[in-house]
Amino acid sequence: MKLIHLVRKEFLELFRQREMLPLMIAAPLIQIILLGYVVSTDINRVPVRLVNRSASVDARRLIRRISSTPLFAVVGTGMADVDALEVFRRGEALAVVEFRDRDDGGSPFPDILVSLDGVDSNTAAIAAGYLNGILRNYLEERARRMGRAPPVSHRTLIRYNPGLRSINYMGPGIVALLLSILALFMTSISLVREKEQQTMDTLMMSRLRPWQIYLGKALPMAMVGLVEMALGTLVVMLWFRVPVRGNLLYLFLAAVVFLAAILSLALLISTLAGTQQQALFFAWFFMVTFIMLSGLFTPVENIPSWLMFLADINPVRYLIAMIREIFLKGNGIEFFAGDLLRLGAIAAGAVSVSLLSFRRFISK
């Protein structure tokens, strides 16, 4: 009964902070929408300069194909030579495609030189892939028209995300990211606020046991976090039309285990920090580290081996991996049971250390 009263008191504290309510409810949803559009690896209307120094029909047909696709925006065509480096320095285009007749005259098909501005390596790599795809498809069609076998016979099947939409990959990760930020930042200041408001002694006199105070602080934010995750999942599903192929119950099971870990870390920060500013700084430090080692923006496999031990104890990494499997692959729990067990072990360790620190904190 005392624990219920403490949980009720924590909810009242949250709702009394009227300036925080919009940030807790609306801000994460707005951030999901904004990040869903901004954090994208898709390319569209990449500026390209076309130079045609060839008299062949093939060159003109390829130029029409490049010009007609929405992936590229032709910013200039002509027959005069251009300096690709100068074009890139001026920022006029990210790609220059040049068509020239062969010097040996042995083939009517033109030589093609594609120059790309590699400052943005991701865009350059994707643009090169699309240009090569246009060229390959044209060569295959040309070979069939001439009654010959295509130079390469192949089929490509893309499973789970056939449209290669980056939001399908990033959207579930953004939901996990915002759940982490909300839980870590809001909870890390809870006990420090009690000290600064001089209400900690009152809490101690309530005869609540340390674990009850601990749960009383963690449960309200866990409930708020689950509500935020549900709303974020709806935004990703309905606004961005990202399919959810798996069971949502598995999604919330993973979220509960994750919240046990992240809230324990937040309460540990709260016991170690002397002021709310210190608590927010510690939370910011951990959050940035978690994001960089989570696999949200770059694959975990790209992390150097000497840093991999930090990725292995990063709870955000496992939540993002499980959410993506549930959303995109529709995997059941048997496919990500290993990640769930690792996350559970991290949560158990975080709860143990946090409770030990909390006992020392209240005994001072």
Buried (B, 14 or more C-beta within 10 A) or exposed (E): EEBEEBBEBBBEBBEEEEEBEEEBBEBBBEBBBEBBEEBBBEBEEBBBBBBBBBEBEBBBEBBEBBEEBEBBBBBBBEEEEBEBEEBBEEEBBBBBBBBBBEEEEEEEBBBBEBBBBEEBEEBBEBBBEBBEEBBBEBBBEBBEEEEEEBEEEEEEEEEBBEEEBBBBBBBBBBBBBBBBBBBBBBBBBBBBBBBEEEEBEEBBEEEBEBEBBBBBBBBBBBBBBBEBBBBBBEBBBEBBEBEBEBBEEBBBBBBEBBBBBBBBBBBBBBBBBEEBEBBBBBBBEBBEBBBBBBBBEEEBEEBEEEEEEBBBBBBBBBBBBBBBBBBBBBBEBEBBEEBBEBBBEBBBEBBEEBBEBBBEBBEE
